[in-house]
Each structure stands twice: as C-alpha cells, then as structure tokens.
Amino acid sequence: MRDFHPDEGEDHAQAAQPRIRLSDVRHVYGDVTAVGPLSLDVPDGEFLVLVGASGCGKSTLLRLIAGFETPTHGEVRVAGAPPVPGSTAGVVFQQPRLLPWRTVGGNVDLALDYAGVPRAQRPQSREELLTRVGLDRLADRRIWQISGGQQQRVAIARALAVPTSLLLLDEPFAALDALTRERLQDDLRAGTGTSGDDAARTTVFVTHSADEAVYLGTRIVVLGRQPGRIVLDLPVDLPRSGVDADDLRGAARFAALRAQVGHAVKEAAAT
Ligand SMILES: Nc1ncnc2c1ncn2[C@@H]1O[C@H](COP(=O)(O)OP(=O)(O)OP(=O)(O)O)[C@@H](O)[C@H]1O
C-alpha cells in the first residue's frame, strides 16, 4: 500500500483577500461566553474543518459566519463585507430543515426561489442540483418518503442552490449510518477543493470526528473548551484527487494526522 508524504500535498496559496476574516471575535449569550476572542482568516478554496468537544462554540462560530448571529465583540467579514443571512452562504444543519409535505424537487425549488433564480431557469437548475447529489430520480417523492441520508442530500442540494462560493456545514452526517456517511463524505470531498467549477468554493465543516476532519479538510482548526479558542491550526497535506479512498484512509500519514487532531481535542477538553 502506498503512503503519502507532506511534500505530495497541493499548494494552497493564500489569496490576497480571505473569503472569511474573523477579527478578535467574541460572542456571549447572557452570561456564557461561547466564542473567543478569536481571529481567523480562511482563504478562497479552503476546506476548513472545525473540531472540538461539545459546547466549545463550533455551531456559534458557523452562525456568526453565516450572519445568523452578530458578534458581541469584534468583526466578521465574508469577502470583505458583513455576512447577510440566507445569501452569504449555503448552510446545512445537523438535522435537515426541509418541508416534509413538499416533494424533493419542491424543496430545492424553494431554495432556488429564495436565492433569486428566475422561475424559467429553475427546472434546469433543480435537475442539475439533484443530479449532483444523486437524487434526480426521486424529485417527485415527498420528504417523508425518503431516507434520512437522502433527506440530508436534499439539504446539501438546497445549500448548493445559494449562488455563493461559501458552504457552511454543521455536523451534517452525524445522524447517518456509516455507509451513507462515507458515501456523502466521498461526494463532498470529490466536489470541493479540487478542480473545475468548485475550485474556488470555500467550505467550513463542523464535526466531532477526527477521522472525518482529516478525510475532508485541507485545514483543521481545533477549538478548545468554552469559550472557544484555537488550540491547533493544522494544514492537511494529503492529496485531494487521483487517490483511492481506502488507500488514503489506510495511509500512515492519515493515521498520524488523525492521532494529532484526536490528541489536541482530548487535551483541550481536559484543561
Ligand atoms: N442560544 C443560546 N443561548 C444561550 N447559550 C447558548 C446558545 N447557543 C449556544 N449556547 C451556549 O454556548 C456554548 C457554545 O455552544 P455551541 O452550540 O456553539 O457549541 P458546539 O461546539 O457547537 O456544541 P455541540 O458540539 O454540542 O453542537 C455552549 O455553552 C452553549 O450552551
């Protein structure tokens, strides 16, 4: 079995203006400081994975980047501007937030409508999105007639409908069985951080799993215990294309990175 070494990794050059800039951000709920103070730049095209123990502020950070929350202190900028909820980023939550009485296609249509895609263009956009997540044959099914994994794919299609190159995913695969999770991870990895239309897509992905973080990320940030602060900022020097998934997961370098992330999470949780 071949292994992978740091010098085989892609060169993720820093763009002049980062897609996301967090400057001295702190967020407080009542008397709970959930995040920060924390500063972080995320360049275009990066697949950033946020890892950390429960309650360390990962979801809050994602909500700040999406514009669903305004920081108590400091500044959040996406492409140089304050984030606008609903249009700055496509967002996928832990539980898919779909309309169960609508069809799969109808749920995607709603996102396209919200994203301002003209009515005449929607059928084609809907088909393209559903084909991307492998659900084109289920467009007419109601949400309650499809599996949890398929529902999560609809949520991803909806997020991809937002005409932005920023995708925020909050533990999207946590509730899925291992097989479905691996399939969706493969889809996501293949569609980001590589080449073609998605080359510039920036992704922020929240997970508890060190394994998932190493498999998906081009960079991993481990957050310490509340209030969330960065305890490890790790570039992932694994190849993004042309490699068999099993070979990648079985590589010594993969295991070393996974151990490093797992150790940082445990240590942060214990202090
Ligand atoms: N709306 C809220 N009101 C008050 N406190 C909140 C609110 N949302 C989150 N918190 C608190 O802020 C802290 C960070 O929460 P957050 O959900 O961001 O953490 P997390 O790392 O995403 O957790 P998990 O991994 O369990 O999903 C926690 O102490 C949480 O209880």
The ligand as an SDF file (V2000), in Angstrom:
LIG
                    3D

 31 33  0  0  0  0  0  0  0  0999 V2000
  -28.9390   30.4740   22.0430 N   0  0  0  0  0  0  0  0  0  0  0  0
  -28.1370   30.2520   23.0790 C   0  0  0  0  0  0  0  0  0  0  0  0
  -28.3760   30.8110   24.2820 N   0  0  0  0  0  0  0  0  0  0  0  0
  -27.5500   30.6180   25.3310 C   0  0  0  0  0  0  0  0  0  0  0  0
  -26.4400   29.8500   25.2850 N   0  0  0  0  0  0  0  0  0  0  0  0
  -26.1540   29.2500   24.1240 C   0  0  0  0  0  0  0  0  0  0  0  0
  -26.9870   29.4080   22.9560 C   0  0  0  0  0  0  0  0  0  0  0  0
  -26.4250   28.7020   21.9550 N   0  0  0  0  0  0  0  0  0  0  0  0
  -25.3100   28.1250   22.4470 C   0  0  0  0  0  0  0  0  0  0  0  0
  -25.1620   28.4480   23.7500 N   0  0  0  0  0  0  0  0  0  0  0  0
  -24.0340   28.0510   24.6350 C   0  0  0  0  0  0  0  0  0  0  0  0
  -22.8460   28.4760   24.0110 O   0  0  0  0  0  0  0  0  0  0  0  0
  -21.8340   27.4820   24.1370 C   0  0  0  0  0  0  0  0  0  0  0  0
  -21.3630   27.0580   22.7370 C   0  0  0  0  0  0  0  0  0  0  0  0
  -22.4310   26.3970   22.0720 O   0  0  0  0  0  0  0  0  0  0  0  0
  -22.3130   25.8390   20.5980 P   0  0  0  0  0  0  0  0  0  0  0  0
  -23.6430   25.2530   20.2360 O   0  0  0  0  0  0  0  0  0  0  0  0
  -21.7500   26.8680   19.7190 O   0  0  0  0  0  0  0  0  0  0  0  0
  -21.2300   24.6900   20.8170 O   0  0  0  0  0  0  0  0  0  0  0  0
  -20.8350   23.4410   19.8840 P   0  0  0  0  0  0  0  0  0  0  0  0
  -19.3700   23.3240   19.9820 O   0  0  0  0  0  0  0  0  0  0  0  0
  -21.4210   23.5980   18.5320 O   0  0  0  0  0  0  0  0  0  0  0  0
  -21.5590   22.2340   20.6340 O   0  0  0  0  0  0  0  0  0  0  0  0
  -22.0190   20.7860   20.0820 P   0  0  0  0  0  0  0  0  0  0  0  0
  -20.7600   20.1220   19.5860 O   0  0  0  0  0  0  0  0  0  0  0  0
  -22.5670   20.1110   21.2960 O   0  0  0  0  0  0  0  0  0  0  0  0
  -23.0420   21.0030   18.9960 O   0  0  0  0  0  0  0  0  0  0  0  0
  -22.4420   26.3450   24.9570 C   0  0  0  0  0  0  0  0  0  0  0  0
  -22.0840   26.5460   26.3030 O   0  0  0  0  0  0  0  0  0  0  0  0
  -23.9310   26.5390   24.7660 C   0  0  0  0  0  0  0  0  0  0  0  0
  -24.6400   26.0450   25.8840 O   0  0  0  0  0  0  0  0  0  0  0  0
  1  2  1  0
  2  3  1  0
  2  7  2  0
  3  4  2  0
  4  5  1  0
  5  6  2  0
  6  7  1  0
  6 10  1  0
  7  8  1  0
  8  9  2  0
  9 10  1  0
 10 11  1  0
 11 12  1  0
 11 30  1  0
 12 13  1  0
 13 14  1  0
 13 28  1  0
 14 15  1  0
 15 16  1  0
 16 17  2  0
 16 18  1  0
 16 19  1  0
 19 20  1  0
 20 21  2  0
 20 22  1  0
 20 23  1  0
 23 24  1  0
 24 25  2  0
 24 26  1  0
 24 27  1  0
 28 29  1  0
 28 30  1  0
 30 31  1  0
M  END
$$$$
